[in-house]
Structure formats: C-alpha cells, structure tokens
Amino acid sequence: MVQSGSTHNQLYDVIVVGAGPVGSALAWKLAADGYRVCVCEEHQTVPQTLRLEELSHHVVNLYRELGIFEKIRPALIPLDSIAHFRNGHLVQASREAPYAARYDQLTESLRPALSKVATLVWDTAVQVSAEGRVKSVRLKSGRVICGWMVVVATGGDGTTGKLLSLPEKPVCPHYSLNFAWDLELEDAERMSHPALVFRSTHTGHGYGYLKLFAHEGSPIRANFLSYWRPEDKRRRALLQDDALAVLNRTVEGLVPYVGPFRITSPIEESVLHLNRPQGAGEAGILLAGDACGQVAPSSGMGLRKGLNDVRVLAQLMPQWERESRSGGETLAAYYTHRAKVALDEEAVARSLRERKVAIDWRPEFATRRLIGDQIPDWLESAVVRPAIEQSLNFVRIYRSGLDN
Ligand SMILES: Cc1cc2nc3c(=O)[nH]c(=O)nc-3n(C[C@H](O)[C@H](O)[C@H](O)COP(=O)(O)OP(=O)(O)OC[C@H]3O[C@@H](n4cnc5c(N)ncnc54)[C@H](O)[C@@H]3O)c2cc1C
C-alpha cells in the first residue's frame, strides 16, 4: 500500500488527474484491484458548485458493481418515490428508488477511503505528457509524477481541452441554464412524495423540469433546468427579485399542488455547454467522465456515462498490463469499446433530444412531450414515432393530391 504523499521516485501504474466523482471512483477501483495509483486533484475541499444532486438507479447499480456503494452511502438520501406532473397534473408516481446526493458530499465521501489505498497529491496538473512508454504529469508546484498510464478526469468545464491542447468540438453551446435553491413550504404536509418533478408540454415555458427533493431534517431542495438564453428576462427576474412570480408563471401546478412557499437560500446558477475534446486517442491520452464529453442532467444519464468509463477502464487494465502498457493500439480498445461507444452516443443523443422535446414545437418532439416518461424509449422509437411520421406522410400526400 502506498502512503499518501509519497511520490518521490515512484513509477505508478496509473496516474489519475482529477478526483471528482469519476476520477476518485476510478482511482479507488484500480487501487482495490492492486494497481499502484496516484491521484492529483487541485481542490482539497470540493467547491460549492451546482452539479449533481440526484443519483439514478443506474448510477447506484454501477457504484455497487464497482464495490464503492457502501463507501458513498452516508452521502445518499433515499427517495422512495417520485411524483411526476405534467402541466400541473399528476401523471405518474414511480418507485425507481433513486437517491438525493449533494455533489460535494458525494465526492468527499470517497476521499478518506481513497487516501488509504492510493497516493493523493493536492496540486493542479498543468501539463500531461503522454509520449513514450513512461507518461508524466507536471504540477503547478513544479513536481513531476511519472507512471505507465495517465487518465485525465478533469471534468467538462473546458479545462481538459486546454490542459491537453486538444481542440474541443462544440456539441451544443449554451445547452441549459441550471438553477438550484432551498425552499420551505408553508404547509410541509403538502410534499406528498420525497420527490416531485414538474414538466410542461408548452414549449414557450422553455424549461426541462423543476425537481423538488425533501430531505429529512433539511430544507426542500429545488433543481430547475431551463433552456433560456442568458439574456432571457426570466433569468434576471429569477436571480434578482421576482423568483416566486417567475416560478408561478412558468411552472404550472406548482403552487396549487405544494401551496405557498418561501425561497430560503441564494439561487445558485450554472451554465452548461456541451463540448467534446477531439483526438485524445490519437494523442495517446485517456479521458474519463465529463472530460471525455459532457452529459446534460436532463438526459437522465449524468454520472452513469462517467462510471461506465470507470468500468470499461478497469476491465481493460489487465489486458494493458499484459501488453506493453498503454500505446496507440491499446487505447483504441477503450475508445472503440462497444459499451463505451454505445453509452457515450446515447448520452449525447438523449441530451439533444430532451432539449428539443422541451422547446421544439415539431410533432416528433410533441409526442414525447405529451406522453412523457409513460412509455419506454424503445416503444416510442419503434412504434409511436414511426406511426406519427407515417400519418404525417399520408397528410402530406393527401394535401399534395388536393393541390394538384
Ligand atoms: C448543472 C448540472 C447538474 C447535474 N446533475 C446531475 C445529477 O443530478 N445526477 C447525475 O448523475 N449527474 C448530474 N450531473 C452530471 C455530473 O455532475 C457529472 O457527470 C459528474 O460531475 C462528472 O464527474 P467528473 O469526475 O467526470 O468531473 P467533475 O465532477 O467536473 O470533476 C473533475 C475534477 O477534476 C479536478 N480538476 C480539474 N482540473 C484539474 C487540474 N488541472 N488538476 C487537478 N485537478 C483538476 C476538479 O477540481 C474536479 O474535482 C450534472 C451536471 C451539471 C452541470
């Protein structure tokens, strides 16, 4: 076992850059599998940024599969059921058993266990050199860490491309404006389920969802994902002085259902741009999690994509060890891995589709808006959408017949 901080003259099996949820899960899993792992992270205390607030059952299953679930459990609050509203009407109450979790608490929950099995270095990586058999990471302090393999998990806020001098492909700039705050209901009994999700079928409202989570003993947490432009008047009103009025006008059924409420914290805001760094494989660099391409929270994928990277990397490590450590040829096994490619593509496709479902008036998106989550994706794409497209085609043919 390597002691925290002992980096001198060490050649690590793996250096993980970034100890967010993905980097720390990866480092923990590889160290538990017997590899000598060094993690470098710039923030010893996780900054309060608006990120992850809920874990789906897919994410929880991945944590279980990786053997990490028990370690992060103290940071999770079970949500036994979720009530879904559309245009103010209750359409479904599901029992998916997801968890509420704050980004900082989740990330910090794994660090004590990590520090026991891997070397943790609190410093900012400023350069990653992936040429040659031995790779290196240069830190702001001037220290250099060397290893057989480097995995960059520095998140998706644009720093990864700069750190590695990789071009970033914009997938959807200004994807969403996300807000979160605490609130208190005048009548607490009106929170009928641990989580309430409000959506609208009116494109003009321009939002994906408002989610309310009731945490026992703490205020209700609100997550609001909007597709407003930064210059939208509603954004200014929400952030400045008119939040209640904006929410009343935009989120139908909110006040009738939960009754009057008070916002009890500052409203946090974060802008999400979807980007993907290009050419990492060719440059001999392994990217994991958001560093490899961001996911919109509205896609319902979130951390699932990042933890899938962890699973795939952990699967490939023994093969890489047997071969000549990482090289161009072996990295392709990661970037072309079926499970990775499939989930990465699904994450982008779902992110873009969810945005259109909320704000695009065209019929193919209107169906999803109207039926919501009530039928599975495969049924929608195999049956409902083709049926609608065919009906629209008949209408077009009929109308062109009339015109002739
Ligand atoms: C608004 C919003 C809401 C979301 N909500 C959810 C949700 O409810 N559920 C869900 O599952 N997912 C959600 N997500 C997605 C989820 O937050 C991300 O998928 C997840 O944080 C990705 O983890 P990561 O470790 O890849 O990157 P990050 O969480 O960004 O972590 C990157 C780490 O790298 C460190 N780092 C960066 N640069 C350097 C450097 N040069 N040197 C050293 N360290 C560095 C950072 O300090 C950080 O600790 C949300 C995302 C957003 C933007």
The ligand as an SDF file (V2000), in Angstrom:
LIG
                    3D

 53 58  0  0  0  0  0  0  0  0999 V2000
  -25.8930   21.5400  -13.5020 C   0  0  0  0  0  0  0  0  0  0  0  0
  -25.5680   20.0780  -13.5050 C   0  0  0  0  0  0  0  0  0  0  0  0
  -26.3880   19.2090  -12.8010 C   0  0  0  0  0  0  0  0  0  0  0  0
  -26.0960   17.8370  -12.7990 C   0  0  0  0  0  0  0  0  0  0  0  0
  -26.9280   16.9980  -12.1090 N   0  0  0  0  0  0  0  0  0  0  0  0
  -26.6570   15.6710  -12.0890 C   0  0  0  0  0  0  0  0  0  0  0  0
  -27.4820   14.7770  -11.3430 C   0  0  0  0  0  0  0  0  0  0  0  0
  -28.4250   15.1860  -10.6690 O   0  0  0  0  0  0  0  0  0  0  0  0
  -27.1720   13.4350  -11.3680 N   0  0  0  0  0  0  0  0  0  0  0  0
  -26.0890   12.9490  -12.0750 C   0  0  0  0  0  0  0  0  0  0  0  0
  -25.8500   11.7220  -12.0570 O   0  0  0  0  0  0  0  0  0  0  0  0
  -25.2880   13.7840  -12.7690 N   0  0  0  0  0  0  0  0  0  0  0  0
  -25.5430   15.1180  -12.8000 C   0  0  0  0  0  0  0  0  0  0  0  0
  -24.7120   15.9700  -13.4860 N   0  0  0  0  0  0  0  0  0  0  0  0
  -23.5310   15.4120  -14.1470 C   0  0  0  0  0  0  0  0  0  0  0  0
  -22.4240   15.1410  -13.1410 C   0  0  0  0  0  0  0  0  0  0  0  0
  -22.2720   16.2350  -12.2660 O   0  0  0  0  0  0  0  0  0  0  0  0
  -21.1300   14.8740  -13.8980 C   0  0  0  0  0  0  0  0  0  0  0  0
  -21.3560   13.8440  -14.8260 O   0  0  0  0  0  0  0  0  0  0  0  0
  -20.0210   14.4940  -12.9490 C   0  0  0  0  0  0  0  0  0  0  0  0
  -19.7270   15.5610  -12.0620 O   0  0  0  0  0  0  0  0  0  0  0  0
  -18.7700   14.1570  -13.7580 C   0  0  0  0  0  0  0  0  0  0  0  0
  -17.7340   13.8380  -12.8780 O   0  0  0  0  0  0  0  0  0  0  0  0
  -16.2120   14.0030  -13.3210 P   0  0  0  0  0  0  0  0  0  0  0  0
  -15.4240   13.4310  -12.1970 O   0  0  0  0  0  0  0  0  0  0  0  0
  -16.0110   13.4710  -14.6980 O   0  0  0  0  0  0  0  0  0  0  0  0
  -15.9510   15.5870  -13.4430 O   0  0  0  0  0  0  0  0  0  0  0  0
  -16.0470   16.7120  -12.3360 P   0  0  0  0  0  0  0  0  0  0  0  0
  -17.1370   16.4390  -11.4080 O   0  0  0  0  0  0  0  0  0  0  0  0
  -16.0450   18.0030  -13.0740 O   0  0  0  0  0  0  0  0  0  0  0  0
  -14.6540   16.5850  -11.5320 O   0  0  0  0  0  0  0  0  0  0  0  0
  -13.4410   16.9850  -12.1160 C   0  0  0  0  0  0  0  0  0  0  0  0
  -12.3840   17.0750  -11.0230 C   0  0  0  0  0  0  0  0  0  0  0  0
  -11.1320   17.3870  -11.6070 O   0  0  0  0  0  0  0  0  0  0  0  0
  -10.4760   18.4120  -10.8710 C   0  0  0  0  0  0  0  0  0  0  0  0
   -9.5750   19.1380  -11.7780 N   0  0  0  0  0  0  0  0  0  0  0  0
   -9.9180   19.8970  -12.8440 C   0  0  0  0  0  0  0  0  0  0  0  0
   -8.8160   20.3580  -13.4630 N   0  0  0  0  0  0  0  0  0  0  0  0
   -7.7540   19.8940  -12.7610 C   0  0  0  0  0  0  0  0  0  0  0  0
   -6.3440   20.0200  -12.8960 C   0  0  0  0  0  0  0  0  0  0  0  0
   -5.8080   20.7080  -13.8970 N   0  0  0  0  0  0  0  0  0  0  0  0
   -5.5360   19.4330  -11.9850 N   0  0  0  0  0  0  0  0  0  0  0  0
   -6.0590   18.7040  -10.9330 C   0  0  0  0  0  0  0  0  0  0  0  0
   -7.3900   18.5480  -10.7520 N   0  0  0  0  0  0  0  0  0  0  0  0
   -8.2260   19.1210  -11.6660 C   0  0  0  0  0  0  0  0  0  0  0  0
  -11.6320   19.2760  -10.3560 C   0  0  0  0  0  0  0  0  0  0  0  0
  -11.2460   20.0390   -9.2250 O   0  0  0  0  0  0  0  0  0  0  0  0
  -12.6830   18.1970  -10.0220 C   0  0  0  0  0  0  0  0  0  0  0  0
  -12.5070   17.7050   -8.7140 O   0  0  0  0  0  0  0  0  0  0  0  0
  -24.9810   17.3410  -13.5110 C   0  0  0  0  0  0  0  0  0  0  0  0
  -24.1480   18.2200  -14.2240 C   0  0  0  0  0  0  0  0  0  0  0  0
  -24.4350   19.5730  -14.2110 C   0  0  0  0  0  0  0  0  0  0  0  0
  -23.5110   20.5040  -14.9740 C   0  0  0  0  0  0  0  0  0  0  0  0
  1  2  1  0
  2  3  1  0
  2 52  2  0
  3  4  2  0
  4  5  1  0
  4 50  1  0
  5  6  2  0
  6  7  1  0
  6 13  1  0
  7  8  2  0
  7  9  1  0
  9 10  1  0
 10 11  2  0
 10 12  1  0
 12 13  2  0
 13 14  1  0
 14 15  1  0
 14 50  1  0
 15 16  1  0
 16 17  1  0
 16 18  1  0
 18 19  1  0
 18 20  1  0
 20 21  1  0
 20 22  1  0
 22 23  1  0
 23 24  1  0
 24 25  2  0
 24 26  1  0
 24 27  1  0
 27 28  1  0
 28 29  2  0
 28 30  1  0
 28 31  1  0
 31 32  1  0
 32 33  1  0
 33 34  1  0
 33 48  1  0
 34 35  1  0
 35 36  1  0
 35 46  1  0
 36 37  1  0
 36 45  1  0
 37 38  2  0
 38 39  1  0
 39 40  1  0
 39 45  2  0
 40 41  1  0
 40 42  2  0
 42 43  1  0
 43 44  2  0
 44 45  1  0
 46 47  1  0
 46 48  1  0
 48 49  1  0
 50 51  2  0
 51 52  1  0
 52 53  1  0
M  END
$$$$
